[in-house]
Amino acid sequence: MKATGIVRRIDDLGRVVIPKEIRRTMRIREGDPLEIYTDREGEVIFKKYSPIGELTSFAAQYAETLHRVCSLAVVICDRDAVIACAGVPRKDYADKALSAELEHIMEGRNLYFHRDGSNPVPVLANGGSFYVSCAMPILSEGDIVGCVASVTDQPQDPHRELPGGEVETKLILTAAGFLGRQIEG
C-alpha cells in the first residue's frame, strides 16, 4: 500500500472526501461504486467495484467460445480495463486500460460498428495493434458496467472498411445483453 500524505476528516454525517487527484489517477467517477474493506490493523480500504469483474471467468469462457466457433477476436471490458479476451494476445490486453474512444462508445450506450471513412478505434489507451470492429456497452439495471467488442488487427486506414456484418453485430449485441442479465441475476 502506498501512502499519499493526504489527511481528510470525517464530517458529521460520516462522509470523507476522496481528493480530486486520487479520483483522477484511479479513474473514479461520480456515482462509481466502491467496495470497503477493513483489516485487523484498523485500515479501511476503498476499492473500485466492478460488477462485471465478478463474471471474469464466465466472460473469458464466453469470449473463447465466440472466438472458436465464430472466428471473432473479442474483448470484454469493465468500465476501465479489459477483463477477458480471445483471439488477441492475453498478456498484451488483459487488465490494460481502455482507450478514451472506447470509453466514449460505452458512454453512448449504443451499438458501434466501424464505418468506411471513419478512423479506427483502438482498444487500449496505449494504442496496441487491435481496433474495434463492433462494440456494444453492457448495461445492467440501466447502468453501464462494461462493453463487449469484436476487434481486428487491420492497419489503421480510415478509408478501409473493417470486416464484419450482420452476424457479427448480432453476436456482439447478444453477448452484451446476456452478460448484463447475468449481473442482474
Steps between C-alpha positions, in 0.01 A plus 500: 500500500627848410466797737383823334561737789145633463291515818123561497252529787167321519208745511201480735315272254789250484621610155856540384604672177733311268734766356459592135858397414439148633161474325662606173797265538281203600234593241225521761199684360199645677256218571762222473448225758782440749549189713614556857744263667639505855781308663614422853751785505216753466551577133201592286552433130280626218512299178321575174221250460453339160173304474622332184830418673308235695428328169860497379533124455154477341582795270828333402314181405245700301778687313684174432181340361434796268858476378501122443152462351471826306866591443447839666776667699315632806572718802267535797561801723377659818489881493877536531687195372485178299384215728484219241619450145538236230672525164733773630819454706376470862822631651472817288129565562383350831464762777618781271333845498247574225538775242304822549320424171376163627389662828311757289326217311389351834370835623291523181305187610449395137639244260816616323602355166803625309395678183698572187674837524507519880819465701549160662450495877791347694408263783770612742610840629857430387380414151579133458458325167125422510212727406129481578289355222171479692425589862201504731494631857391255769209649691373371832201661669554807281866544594796458264715224648721413206520419132528207259696570183613306199841620391729480201871551442450671165732796439370841600359626173192722525396415143496122546188327626578263786361146470164414647134504428157413626602173668787669687267778614240256629764293684639809675150628588405159638821470704457846655133434582574159645784621723287793620222262601750272680604792719138583581422138590 
